[in-house]
Amino acid sequence: MNRYLCRFLRHGVATLLFGLAYASTAAATDSDGASSVWQTAPYTLGQGLYFPGMGLRIGGYTDFNFYDVQRTKSSYDVHDFSLFLTQDIGTQWQLFTEIDAANPVTGRGRTDVDDAELDIERLYVDYHANPYVNFRFGKFLTPVGEWNLVHADPLTWTISRPLSTSAAFALHATGAMMFGTVPVHGNDLDYWVFADDTKNLRIGDDQDNAYTNFGTTETLQNNFRQAFGGRVLYHLFGDSLSIGASALSYELESPRDKYFLSGLDFNWTTHYIGFTGEAIYRRSTDNRPDERGGFLQTEIPLWRRFYFIERYERYRSSTPERTTTIRTTAINFKPIEGVVLKVEYRDGTHNLLLAPTGWLASVAVLF
């Protein structure tokens, strides 16, 4: 039965959204038979196209990247073209899907579409019970740290992704989650608690690569079989400081083993500088070596929407078994809302396999 369910979810998203839109259209048609459901709210780049009469929002993002890194020919690609569809269902239910065309165009001196992949990045339905308790069912981003929850290129400071935000756990989970925000001592506490059963409820064919940086020669993939865990994030000083903690117990498909992961993250923003950091520690129930590491990043506003980024990271991986250090220096410029230009240079020690030294540049658009 799960096979047929996944087939429906994979190929029937458009049909489902069309049906919801049709129902909304019928409900919104006036007595003269003239429908106004296709009238849109004023559009702003980065906010999506919203149809109030249908409760439907269409948005997404894309990014164009150029790379010149060690042991690899200079190359460019459209790394992602993601489409977001959000459909309100009544006052408490909401359907969300992200359909991603990964690597639709790549080039190493020529255009090559052989590496293109189309997948359901996210597909879930939310039930908003009250301001403090919400439920999510489907495929969603694993709530570990901050980076994985805002991984879309226009929303991140740099092109490359720190190893500690992908190497030790699956980036996606399929199952159920409870989340919300509650007041604690006059401040907000965000929480996420989830249970994953990907081995029985797989949606889509994506593989969660442990190492995502361009130029890596490692193809290790982390996909949950089952998992349980969560995250909390406490906001302080008018939300200028947030401190988070994560904990997961899970089994991976490969390397097949059971693991326990704990993590800490923080974000501190002042008028003159911002600091971001994440750290994780993972141990297995077998004799597999532990994984541990993290990064510290500074974000310095230079002029209006022009930022200087400096990041240092250190990570001890088990496959391959080595300690990698990486230093990343970057520029992040947002000329207009929804458009981000990035240039960065990264270097390190023992980093050739996981994040080779070189230059990266990108143009990302959130639409």
N, C-alpha and C positions, 0 to 999 in steps of 0.2 A: 504493500500500500504506500509506503514511503516513496518508492520509485515513481509512482504515478503522481503523488503529491508534489514532488520536486519538479517533475516534468510540467505540471500545471503552473507552478510558481515561476519556472524559468521562461515559459513561452506565453503565459497568460496575463502578464502584468499589464500590457497595453489594453487587452480586452477588458480586464477588470476596471482599469481607470476609465475606459470609454463608457462602460456601463454606469459607473458612478457619475460621470459627467452627464450622461443622458438622463439619469434620474434627477440630478440637480437641475438640468435644463427644463424638464417637465414640471418640476415643482415651481420654477421661477417664471414660467410663461404667464403673461398677464391675460386678462379676460378678452382682449382683442386678438389673442393668438400671436402677438409680437413678443419675441423673446429678447431679453437684454443680458442674458448670461455671458455672452461673449464680449461684453464691455469690460475693458481692463482698467485697473487703477493706474495712476501715473507711474511710469516705469523709471526706476533708478538703477543704473548699472551696479551689479553686485547684490541686488535685493530680489531678483527674480521677477518674472511676469505674473501678476496676480489677477485672477478673475473672481471678484467678490461674489457674483451671483452663483458661482459654482463651488466656491470654497477651494479653488484649485490654484496652486502656485507652481510655475515651471522655472527652473533655474539650472545652475550647474557651473562647471569651470573647465578650463583647458590650459595647457601650458606647452610652450615651445622651448626646448632646451638645446644647448650646445655644450659639448664636453671635449676636453683635451687633457687626458690623464695618462699616467704611466702605462706602458706596454699595450696601449690601445690607440688605434688611429683616431684622429679628430672626427667627431660624429655629431649629428643632430637628430632630434626626434620630437614628435608630439607625444609626450609620455602618457598623457591622460586626456581623454575627452569624456567628461562625466555629465550625465543629465540627471537632475533632481526633479522628482514629481511628488508634490505633497497635496493630499486630498482630505479635506475635512469631511467627516461623516457624522452629521449631527453636531451636538455641542461638546461631546466628551471623547469621541473617537477620531483618530487621525491616521491615515495611511501614508507611509513614506517609502519611496524606492530610489535607489541610485544605480543607474545602469552605466557601466564604465567600459569605454573602448580603450584598452591599454595598448600603447605602442601602435596606433593606427598608421603612423608614418615614421620610418626610421631611415637614416642615411649614413652610409660610410663611403661618400663619394657618389652615391646614387640613391634613388628612392627605393625603399623595400618595404612592402606591406605584408611579407610573410610572417612577421612576428606579431601581427595584430591579434588581439584577443578581446572578445566581447563577453562581459560577465555581469552578473547581478552583484554589485558591491555591497549593497544593503537592501533589505526588504523587510519591513516590519509594520505592525500596527500598534499604536499607542492608545491606552485608555487613561484619561485624566480624571481620576476619582475625586480629588480635591487638591488644593494648593500644595499639600505636603506629600501626597502619595500618587504615583503614576505607575502604570504597568506597560511593559513592552514585550511583544511576542514576534519572533522572526529572527532575521539575521541582522546583527548590529556590530559596531566596533567594540572591541574588548576594553572595558574601563580600567586601564592601567596607565597611570601617569597622565600628563596633559597632552603630550605630543600626539599620541595615538587617537585621541578624540577630536583633534583639529588638524588631521594629517594632510588635508587638501593643500596643494602647493600655494595658492594665493593667500592662505592663512598662516603659513609658517615663515619664520624669519630667514631660513636658508634653504638651498636646493637639496643638499645632502641631509640625510637623516641620521641622528646619533644611533650608534649600535645598541645602546641600552633600551631603545624604544621599539626594537623589533626582534632582536636576536634570540630572546629567551622564551617567547610566548607567541601564541597565534594572534594575529591582528584582528580577526573576526571571531565572533561566537554566534551560535544558532541555538535558540532556546527561549528563555523567559528572563525578564529583568524587572525589578522594582527600583524606582529612583524618585528623587524629589529633593526639596530644600526645607529644612526645619530651622527655627530660631534656637540658638544656644547661647546663653549669657549675652544677649543683645546683638549677636552676630549670626550670620547665616552659615549653616552647615549643609553642604550638598552631599548626597550619598547615592551609591549605585550598588545593588546586590543582584547577582545573576547566576543562572544555572544553564550550562551548555550541554547539548546532546547531539553534537555534529555527526557522530557516526550513524545516527538514525534519522537525522533531520537535515541533511546537507542540502543547501540551496546554492545553486550555481557550481561552477567548476574551478573557481579561483584557487590558487595555491598561495599560502602566506609565506613569502620568502623571508628567511631569517635575515639575510643580508640584502639590502635594497639599493645600496649606493652604486652608481654607474661605474663600470670597470671592474667590479668584483668578479673573481673567478670561482667563488663558492656558490653552490646552488642548493644549499640546505633549505628545507621547507618545514615550517612549523604549522601543523594543523591539529586543532583539538580533536580528540575522540569524545571526551567528556571533561567538564570543568565546573568548578564552583568557586565563587569568590566575590570580591567587591572593592570599592574604593570610597573614601571619604575626603572631602575638601573643605577646610575651614577658612573663612574669610575674616580678615582683621583690618583695623585702621581704615575704615571706609573703603574696603576692598582693594587697598593698595598692596596688601600682602595676603597671599593665600598659601596654605600648607596642606599637602595631601599625603595620604597613605593608602597603599594597595596591598591586597593579599589574595593569592590564588592557590588552589589545589587542583591539579589537572593531569590528564594523560594525553600525550601526543601520539599521532600516528607514526611519525618517524622523526628522530629515533624513538621507537616504542618504549616508553617508560612512564612512570608516574613522577610528578614533580611538585614541589612547593615553592612558590615565589612570593617575596615580600618586596615592597618598593616605597620610596619616599620621593616627593616632588614639592617644589615651591616656586612661587613667582612673586617678585617684589618690584614694584614700579614706583619711581619717584619722578620729579619734574626733570631731572638731569640725567638719569640713568635707570636702566632696568636690569634685573637679574633673574635668570631662570635656571633651574637645575632639576635633574632627575637621577635617581640611583636605584638599582635593583640587585637582588641576591636570589639565586636559584639553586636549590639542591634537589637531587634525585633520590629515589628509594633504592636504586642500584648503586654500583660502584663508579658511576659516571662522574667525572670531575664537576665541581660546582662552577656556576657562572656568576660573575659579579662585575659591576662597573657602573659608570654614570658620567654625567657631563655637567659643566658649569658654563653658563653663557651670559654675556653682557650685551645689552642693547643700548646704544648711545645715540640720542637724536642730535643730528648735526645742523639740520636746517629744514624746517617745516616737516615734510614727510620723507626726509632723507636720513637713513640710519646707518651707523657703523656697528657691525656685529663681530664679536670675538668669542670663540668657543674652544674649550679644552675638554677632551674626553679620554677616558681610559676604560678599557674593557678586557676582561679575562674570559675568553670563550673556551668551550669544551670541544667543539668541532668546527675548525681545527683548534687544537689545544695550544693557545698562545695568548700573550698579553699585548694588546694593540693600543697605542696612544695616537690621537689625532688632534691636530690644531687647525681650526678653520677661521679664516678671516674673510668677512663678507661685507658687501654693500647692499642695502635694501631700500628701494626707492618706489614710492607710490605716487606717480604723477597725478592721477585722478582716482576717485573712489572706484574700486573694483579691478584696477590694473596694478600689477606689481612687477618691477624690474629687479633682477638680482644678478650679482656677480660675486664669485667667491674663489678663494684659493685654499686648498687644504694640503696639509703635509703631516708627517708623523713618523713613528717608528714601528716596525713590524706590521705596517698597514697595507702592504701591497696586495694581499689576498682579499681584504675586506673593504678597504676604502683607499684606493691608490692615489698617490700624490698627483695634483694637477689643477687645471682651471675648469670652472663650470659657470655657465650663464643661462638665464632663463627669462622668458616673458610669460607671465601667468595672468589670466583673466577670469574673474568671477562674474558671471552674468545672471 
